[in-house]
């Protein structure tokens, strides 16, 4: 049976990966904290990564670990660089050593978001935040050290765990109105859909950089109104600009104004898989949504 090592297994994507592959592979589950059937692994420690890889000899390594606190990355550059760049480097070295495929998850934040057109895999990255810069360095290391790799850039991820949808549903319980940015555009992406794409791609030799977001685009305010309506929430959504948000949150990192990604490589190289439209994927996610435990 194929051995699949998953880092960050307790995160949204890590959980979706486990459900997607359930019963089909032998999992080697890792996260920062040890747990039942979970090995504690610090991906920034090359010796720890190599020891585990040489002991378990995985066929595939899926890196779901990252420091995704965009504002926090601005204040914790060294930690962000270690987790988002050095960690992927270590996993890439280990994957090459044991002959494993490496799936590395990156972000739309590698782009500046200043051009109002969907970005393809061939557009030049130009990150404007510490998060985006460190994630781009992680991509560079993967390309440098891994022989068999898939880099998947995703965006606005939500799934089983802490996410924007749950945060805004929780806010609706104590507020009659919420203010949400309306001039940042992108593609809300279900962790379930991303896990499906990972599963499909890693079974091929179609290596390289892929954009991996649900189809279509929206903005944060319209996205909020969409799931409020589907859940029957009456809280009013006030549309505000990024500048207005920055005035209220002066320590907030810069975000791309337009970070919609074009899944160009996926569309160009295969007709066997496509990501769902973001609204359809949202319907699936909300079908069993637990509003009481947000």
C-alpha positions as CSV (number, residue, x, y, z in Angstrom):
1,X,0.0,0.0,0.0
2,X,1.2,3.5,-0.9
3,X,2.7,5.4,2.1
4,X,1.6,9.1,2.3
5,X,3.3,11.4,4.8
6,X,1.1,14.4,5.7
7,X,2.5,17.5,7.5
8,X,0.1,19.8,9.3
9,X,-2.4,16.9,9.5
10,X,-4.6,18.7,12.0
11,X,-5.3,21.7,9.8
12,X,-8.2,22.2,7.4
13,X,-6.4,20.7,4.4
14,X,-4.7,18.0,6.4
15,X,-8.1,16.8,7.6
16,X,-9.6,16.9,4.1
17,X,-6.6,14.9,2.8
18,X,-7.3,12.2,5.4
19,X,-10.9,11.9,4.3
20,X,-10.1,12.0,0.6
21,X,-7.5,9.1,0.9
22,X,-9.3,7.1,3.7
23,X,-8.7,3.4,3.3
24,X,-6.6,3.8,0.2
25,X,-3.1,4.5,1.7
26,X,-1.0,4.0,4.7
27,X,-0.8,7.4,6.4
28,X,2.2,8.8,8.2
29,X,0.5,11.7,10.0
30,X,2.5,14.5,11.5
31,X,1.9,17.9,13.1
32,X,3.6,20.2,15.6
33,X,1.9,18.4,18.5
34,X,1.9,14.6,19.0
35,X,-1.5,12.9,19.3
36,X,-3.2,9.6,18.7
37,X,-1.6,8.1,15.5
38,X,0.1,11.5,15.0
39,X,3.9,12.0,15.1
40,X,5.2,15.3,16.3
41,X,7.4,16.8,13.6
42,X,9.1,20.2,13.4
43,X,9.6,20.6,9.6
44,X,12.1,23.4,10.3
45,X,14.5,20.8,11.8
46,X,16.3,19.1,8.9
47,X,17.6,16.3,11.1
48,X,14.1,15.5,12.4
49,X,12.7,15.5,8.9
50,X,15.4,13.3,7.5
51,X,15.2,10.8,10.4
52,X,11.5,10.4,9.9
53,X,11.7,10.1,6.1
54,X,14.5,7.6,6.2
55,X,12.7,5.5,8.8
56,X,9.2,5.6,7.2
57,X,10.3,5.9,3.5
58,X,7.0,7.5,2.2
59,X,6.0,7.3,-1.4
60,X,4.4,10.8,-1.2
61,X,4.9,13.7,1.1
62,X,2.0,16.2,1.2
63,X,3.0,19.5,2.9
64,X,0.0,21.1,4.5
65,X,2.0,22.9,7.2
66,X,2.4,26.7,7.0
67,X,2.3,29.9,9.1
68,X,-0.8,31.4,7.6
69,X,-1.4,34.3,10.0
70,X,-0.8,37.0,7.4
71,X,-0.6,39.8,9.9
72,X,1.5,37.8,12.3
73,X,4.1,37.0,9.6
74,X,4.8,40.8,9.4
75,X,5.9,40.7,13.1
76,X,7.5,37.3,13.1
77,X,9.6,37.2,9.9
78,X,12.1,34.7,11.1
79,X,9.4,32.2,12.3
80,X,7.5,32.7,9.0
81,X,10.6,32.1,7.0
82,X,11.5,29.0,8.9
83,X,8.1,27.4,8.6
84,X,7.1,28.7,5.1
85,X,10.5,28.5,3.4
86,X,13.0,26.3,5.3
87,X,10.4,23.7,6.1
88,X,9.5,23.1,2.5
89,X,13.3,23.0,1.7
90,X,13.8,20.3,4.3
91,X,10.9,18.3,3.0
92,X,12.2,18.6,-0.6
93,X,15.6,17.3,0.4
94,X,14.0,14.4,2.2
95,X,11.7,13.6,-0.7
96,X,14.6,13.5,-3.1
97,X,16.6,11.3,-0.7
98,X,13.9,8.7,-0.4
99,X,12.6,9.0,-3.9
100,X,9.2,10.4,-2.8
101,X,6.9,12.7,-4.7
102,X,6.4,16.1,-2.9
103,X,3.1,18.0,-2.9
104,X,3.6,21.5,-1.6
105,X,0.7,23.9,-1.0
106,X,1.4,27.6,-1.8
107,X,-0.8,30.7,-2.1
108,X,-2.3,33.4,-4.2
109,X,-0.4,35.9,-2.0
110,X,2.8,35.3,-4.1
111,X,1.2,37.8,-6.5
112,X,0.8,41.6,-5.9
113,X,-2.8,41.6,-7.0
114,X,-2.4,45.0,-8.8
115,X,-3.6,43.7,-12.2
116,X,-7.3,43.1,-12.8
117,X,-6.9,39.8,-14.6
118,X,-6.6,36.2,-13.3
119,X,-3.0,35.1,-12.8
120,X,-1.6,32.1,-14.6
121,X,1.3,29.9,-13.5
122,X,3.5,31.8,-16.0
123,X,2.9,35.2,-14.5
124,X,5.8,36.7,-12.5
125,X,5.2,36.6,-8.7
126,X,5.6,39.8,-6.8
127,X,4.4,39.4,-3.2
128,X,3.7,42.4,-1.1
129,X,3.5,40.8,2.4
130,X,5.8,38.8,4.5
131,X,3.5,35.9,4.2
132,X,3.6,36.0,0.4
133,X,7.4,36.5,0.3
134,X,8.1,33.6,2.6
135,X,5.7,31.3,0.7
136,X,7.4,32.2,-2.5
137,X,10.8,31.4,-1.0
138,X,9.3,28.0,-0.1
139,X,8.4,27.5,-3.8
140,X,11.9,28.4,-4.8
141,X,13.4,25.8,-2.4
142,X,11.0,23.1,-3.6
143,X,11.9,23.7,-7.2
144,X,15.6,23.7,-6.3
145,X,15.8,20.6,-4.1
146,X,12.9,18.3,-5.1
147,X,13.1,16.1,-8.2
148,X,9.4,15.1,-8.3
149,X,7.2,17.9,-7.1
150,X,3.8,19.5,-7.4
151,X,3.4,23.1,-6.2
152,X,-0.3,24.0,-5.8
153,X,-1.2,27.6,-5.3
154,X,-4.6,27.9,-3.6
155,X,-6.6,30.8,-2.1
156,X,-9.2,31.7,0.5
157,X,-9.3,28.2,1.8
158,X,-12.0,26.9,4.1
159,X,-12.8,23.5,5.5
160,X,-12.9,21.5,8.8
161,X,-11.2,23.9,11.2
162,X,-10.7,27.6,11.8
163,X,-11.7,29.7,8.8
164,X,-13.3,32.9,7.5
165,X,-16.8,31.3,7.2
166,X,-16.9,30.2,10.8
167,X,-15.4,33.5,12.0
168,X,-18.1,35.5,10.3
169,X,-20.9,33.1,11.4
170,X,-19.7,33.5,14.9
171,X,-19.7,37.3,14.6
172,X,-23.3,37.2,13.4
173,X,-24.4,35.8,16.7
174,X,-23.4,38.9,18.6
175,X,-23.7,41.6,15.9
176,X,-26.6,43.0,13.9
177,X,-24.1,44.4,11.4
178,X,-20.6,43.4,10.2
179,X,-18.1,45.3,8.0
180,X,-16.3,43.3,5.3
181,X,-13.9,44.4,2.6
182,X,-15.5,44.6,-0.8
183,X,-12.5,45.5,-3.1
184,X,-10.4,42.4,-2.7
185,X,-11.3,39.8,-5.2
186,X,-10.4,36.1,-5.3
187,X,-11.8,32.5,-5.4
188,X,-13.0,30.9,-2.1
189,X,-11.7,27.4,-2.2
190,X,-13.0,24.3,-0.4
191,X,-10.4,22.2,1.3
192,X,-12.4,19.2,0.0
193,X,-11.9,20.3,-3.6
194,X,-8.2,21.0,-3.1
195,X,-7.7,17.5,-1.5
196,X,-9.4,16.0,-4.6
197,X,-7.0,17.8,-6.9
198,X,-4.0,16.8,-4.8
199,X,-5.1,13.1,-4.9
200,X,-5.6,13.3,-8.7
201,X,-2.3,15.0,-9.5
202,X,0.0,13.0,-7.2
203,X,-1.1,9.9,-9.0
204,X,0.4,11.3,-12.2
205,X,3.9,12.4,-13.4
206,X,2.4,15.8,-14.4
207,X,4.9,17.7,-12.2
208,X,5.2,21.4,-11.9
209,X,3.4,24.5,-10.6
210,X,-0.4,24.4,-10.7
211,X,-3.0,26.9,-9.6
212,X,-5.6,25.2,-7.5
213,X,-8.7,27.2,-6.7
214,X,-12.4,26.8,-7.1
215,X,-13.7,28.4,-10.3
216,X,-15.2,31.8,-10.5
217,X,-14.5,34.9,-8.4
218,X,-16.1,37.1,-5.8
219,X,-15.1,39.5,-3.0
220,X,-15.0,39.1,0.7
221,X,-18.2,41.0,1.3
222,X,-20.2,39.3,-1.4
223,X,-18.8,35.9,-0.2
224,X,-20.0,36.7,3.3
225,X,-23.5,37.7,2.1
226,X,-23.6,34.4,0.0
227,X,-23.1,32.1,3.0
228,X,-25.2,34.3,5.3
229,X,-28.1,33.9,2.9
230,X,-27.6,30.2,2.5
231,X,-27.6,29.8,6.3
232,X,-30.5,32.1,6.9
233,X,-28.5,34.7,8.8
234,X,-30.0,38.1,8.9
235,X,-27.0,40.1,10.0
236,X,-26.3,43.0,7.6
237,X,-23.0,43.1,5.7
238,X,-21.5,46.6,5.3
239,X,-19.2,46.8,2.3
240,X,-16.0,48.7,3.2
241,X,-12.8,49.4,1.2
242,X,-9.4,48.0,2.0
243,X,-8.3,51.5,3.1
244,X,-11.2,51.8,5.5
245,X,-10.2,48.4,6.9
246,X,-6.6,49.5,7.2
247,X,-7.7,52.7,9.1
248,X,-9.4,50.5,11.6
249,X,-6.6,47.9,11.7
250,X,-3.3,49.9,11.2
251,X,-1.1,46.8,11.9
252,X,-2.7,44.7,9.2
253,X,-0.5,43.5,6.4
254,X,-1.1,44.5,2.8
255,X,-3.4,42.1,0.8
256,X,-3.6,41.6,-2.9
257,X,-6.5,43.6,-4.3
258,X,-7.1,41.1,-7.1
259,X,-5.8,37.6,-6.6
260,X,-8.1,35.4,-8.7
261,X,-6.0,32.5,-10.0
262,X,-6.5,30.9,-13.4
263,X,-6.1,27.1,-13.2
264,X,-4.4,27.2,-16.6
265,X,-1.9,24.4,-16.2
266,X,-4.6,22.0,-15.0
267,X,-6.9,22.9,-17.9
268,X,-4.1,22.7,-20.4
269,X,-2.6,19.3,-19.3
270,X,-5.6,17.2,-18.5
271,X,-9.3,16.8,-19.2
272,X,-9.8,14.3,-16.4
273,X,-10.2,16.7,-13.5
274,X,-11.5,20.2,-12.9
275,X,-12.2,22.2,-9.7
276,X,-15.8,22.9,-8.8
277,X,-17.3,26.4,-9.0
278,X,-16.9,28.2,-5.7
279,X,-20.7,28.5,-5.2
280,X,-21.3,24.8,-5.7
281,X,-18.4,23.9,-3.4
282,X,-19.8,26.2,-0.8
283,X,-23.2,24.5,-1.0
284,X,-21.5,21.1,-0.3
285,X,-19.6,22.6,2.7
286,X,-22.7,24.2,4.2
287,X,-24.9,21.1,3.8
288,X,-23.7,19.7,7.1
289,X,-22.5,23.0,8.7
290,X,-22.8,23.1,12.5
291,X,-23.7,26.7,13.4
292,X,-23.8,25.9,17.1
293,X,-20.1,25.1,17.3
294,X,-18.5,27.8,15.2
